[in-house]
């Protein structure tokens, strides 16, 4: 990895159907092997199921709150100090918070076997919206790890 300069962040194009950047990032996270139309079909199908199950709430609001619930505030990064490697707790940047939350939602939805991906993604988003599920458990696990290693916080630089 080059240390010369920071890579320029390209802006994410808004989603075609909902006009939302978060939906577009979710589609990009679901996408495998460049098959964007398949990923869009999965995400839009999940949104349709969320709308069917909760007719009073908007699917975009459900997704936004689910991602907010799953976002980690702290994480640990390994730092090598004098031959020993310490797990140092660091704050997570807002962009990485969104990326981790979306990745966890998609990964745990993908791990659900026996049901179609759109149903699994809808179920995972719904569980995160309610403050439970695998993505929330993963966030709590990351927070516990950071809390357990806060004695090494002075190695942060």
Secondary structure, DSSP 8 states (H G I E B T S, - for coil): ---SS----------TTT--HHHHHHHHHH--TT-HHHHHHHHHHHHHHHHHH-SSS-HHHHHHHHHHHH--SEEEEEEEETTEEEEEEEE--HHHHHHHHHHHHHHHHHH--SS-HHHHHHHHHHHHHTT-SHHHHHHHHHHHHHHHTGGGGGG--
